[in-house]
Amino acid sequence: MTTETAVWGVGTSLFGKQPQLSAPELTWVAVLEAIDDAGLAGASAIDAVYAGTVFGDPGVAQRALQSIGVTSVPIITIENACASGTTAFHEARLAVESGRYERVLALGIETMTAVFDGAIAPIRSDAEGAQGFAMPSIYGMSATRYVHEFGVTSEQMALVSVKNHRHAVGNPRAQHSRTVTVEQVLASRMIADPLTLYQCCSIADAAAAAIIGPRRSPSHPRDVPIRSSALRSGKLWDQRSSKVWGWDIVAETAALAYEQAGIGPSDVDVFEVHDAFTIGEIVTTEALGLCELGGGGRLVESGHTSIGGPQPVNPSGGLLSRGHPLGATGLAQIAEIVWQLRGEAGARQVDDARVGVVETMGGGAAGVDGNGCVVAVLGRS
Amino acid sequence: MTTETAVWGVGTSLFGKQPQLSAPELTWVAVLEAIDDAGLAGASAIDAVYAGTVFGDPGVAQRALQSIGVTSVPIITIENACASGTTAFHEARLAVESGRYERVLALGIETMTAVFDGAIAPIRSDAEGAQGFAMPSIYGMSATRYVHEFGVTSEQMALVSVKNHRHAVGNPRAQHSRTVTVEQVLASRMIADPLTLYQCCSIADAAAAAIIGPRRSPSHPRDVPIRSSALRSGKLWDQRSSKVWGWDIVAETAALAYEQAGIGPSDVDVFEVHDAFTIGEIVTTEALGLCELGGGGRLVESGHTSIGGPQPVNPSGGLLSRGHPLGATGLAQIAEIVWQLRGEAGARQVDDARVGVVETMGGGAAGVDGNGCVVAVLGRS
């Protein structure tokens, strides 16, 4: 017997380059908004915390939370690369589902711009990264192979950036809030061939939060039911395989999440997915079942995934335009879907959104299928 | 309806200064021993992983585990300062208890000696640490206050080190394997008055692992039942209070764990506790209820906590002598209690050990009650 779960409330800081704000300061903004949004009397109502961060100092969540009164309760800090925030969300949901807690804070925290000079420096043990084989190169290699296999065009890749920048103009919390054209995207500085600057997400500073509890509807009509969430880790890569783009882990995780929710991809009205690079969104929309393998370029070109189209992807602007503060990203995706399903997304509202999906990919390298992937389905059945 | 849980098997690497071994290499030793000890057919039998590390690179658990065949399953990496390993154990137990998984790997990984020069460097955001107010100073200040309040003597503090070094001589995996005298302890180099070198644990490189599943006994007599585990985080410190030694968080966490297990401290035959510094074990034995507040110095002096005494504490040698590779410590404590309860502890075996307790304290500072504390009760009822 498991408890049905719901998101009671969400909150985020602004996203962007804001090195003057400390991790606790960003956290307070996100958590206090989420507490208020959930209708809790205060921080002392929280039973437990799952916090996602990648580069946060040890104890960052405890220090940030103590001064707003979240003390004594279990605080579990989770690292799962770019999927740290959604992994925290997943564990928080499972904890509520098991009946262990009633009001759990899922939190993501990341401060990057004071530490990194424009891009993430390779980690200590990453000899390949030190030689330049960092995330942009990995995605660039995947893009090159993908172009070879399926004939996606540079213009189609650029259109992901154009779409997500356009969406972000409606998002007052986004890091980048201006439109770009295909020509501008392709003419921007080359980062890792074929990926130009505007096809790469930017590092950022932010926090994002969600309060998860047992489903209270219909007495709490603003609660957003969590219909499922799934977490998978990567697999060893068969060197004889040409599949270097992480399609499998997303497809397998999505299949689990769809099955648990009792839906298929055509039932989903709005998606927030891991567009760390334009090629990432193309591959991910395929793996999530919005189109066939190799069809992701044509999908974005058709307008299917734009606001106004049948299945908008990244109405928030996505990682490409909201910015990508690693641990905070997953909870920002959750917050966006919650706002969309409540009809509170303002200028970027997707009409009649009833079911939403969040997908986050953590890590990724040529040799592996990523550190982990989380897919969650939210909305009323 | 919850599932009763048990530790099916444990494993550890050697503990010590071994910078030539990578985190994956240390992990393989610990995990493959645990898999073998649990009687699993292989790594592919594992359903999920909770891995504790503090300074491990992002994705360290995934990289270490992929090459021994632990892929695709959920891998959740947890940071909770020195309690990271036992927090991973606690979350793994709760996941099995909820019925979500059947064979969960709880893992601790830490490589420190190649990164730090003798002691942990203060983290980036720790302005007090940068001024010298690091862990030894924090414990030194606590010790000074404790001496003032309760009259514990330098000799009593030194006796903790003497006892744990003596215990470690029976532990072939320990970092420090030689006896020391009270005179040697007190004459060793001063680190943070009144704590001398031999009263401080050393950094180390190691991994440790446990396989947790539903209780299978009596058909599997080597399974060690987990009777309870509890996790609490710290509280804000009242500046008017003179209680600077972290007694409260240990006592509150232990009270929860004892209550869930239906036991009291006098029912426990053997303890593994967080003796990062000698004063830590003294305060912790009090908070765990082995003696009254202020009686910890006399307790160690009486021989009560020595192997051969009524309630041995740290038969493994503890952090002081086994070494303290942060994320690995908690699982090494679990492994020691499992070996003790099975009667497999060799030269350091505690006679007729039936119930064992593990306690780990994470973090700690003058302003807070620590990042977190975990207490677990193992053994047959």
Interface residues (C-beta under 8 A of the other chain):
Chain A: M1 S22 A23 V49 V54 F55 D57 P58 G59 V60 Q62 R63 Q66 S67 T71 S72 V73 P74 I75 I76 T77 I78 E79 N80 A81 T87 E91 L94 A95 E97 S98 G99 R100 V115 I123 R124 S125 D126 L231 R232 S233 G234 K235 L236 E252 G362 G363 V368 N371 G372
Chain B: M1 S22 A23 V49 V54 F55 D57 P58 G59 V60 Q62 R63 Q66 S67 T71 S72 V73 P74 I75 I76 T77 I78 E79 N80 A81 T87 E91 L94 A95 E97 S98 G99 R100 V115 I123 R124 S125 D126 L231 R232 S233 G234 K235 L236 E252 G362 G363 V368 N371 G372
